[in-house]
Amino acid sequence: AQSVTQLGSHVSVSEGALVLLRCNYSSSVPPYLFWYVQYPNQGLQLLLKYTSAATLVKGINGFEAEFKKSETSFHLTKPSAHMSDAAEYFCAVSDIDDMRFGAGTRLTVKP
Amino acid sequence: KAGVTQTPRYLIKTRGQQVTLSCSPISGHRSVSWYQQTPGQGLQFLFEYFSETQRNKGNFPGRFSGRQFSNSRSEMNVSTLELGDSALYLCASSLGGRQTDTQYFGPGTRLTVL
């Protein structure tokens, strides 16, 4: 069975600092991996997804993630945090039968 | 293009009742997936419908069911409500499927079971 672990339920960074949100997965088949963002009282919005085309995936709002098979990781990064990045972030893994989400990481951006 | 809409946005029910939630996908999208979000269990996949057929279902009891109509609109039904069914129910639509195509989420229906 596939699963996702997000390390750190809360991450706090200063505006302009590097954002690093960690995600490790387990899957018996080559996975489809996703990062979603959720703002308060809203649904999820796709940031980026990995579908085996390229290991470095660029998404919206300056985010990117690198798929590392040897480490079973798919960490999300952004070089410079903006106040508007404050939200909850979810990593997810999907196969044909199921989709599993991590517990989420709440990102706080300090001015 | 209009986004995914869910109705109602808020709902209060009592234990033992049943509830039906509605999701209207983006025009042209044939896949609708449903998710449950709770503080304790997080986000969980309920099921996916494509062209009126259920493609797959997550690990939920039979009290949770759904259907999709020919216009791709989808409904989710929960029978014999339990307190633990209180959650934000999200639906998402995509062109061909949640795995390969981008899912667009609605704002959710917040269900409270008393």
Interface residues (C-beta under 8 A of the other chain):
Chain A: Y32 N41 Q42 G43 L44 Q45 L46 K49 T51 F90 A92 S94 D95 I96 D97 D98 M99 R100 F101 G102 A103 G104
Chain B: V4 S33 G42 L43 Q44 F45 N56 G58 L90 A92 R98 Q99 T100 T102 Q103 Y104 F105 G106 P107 G108
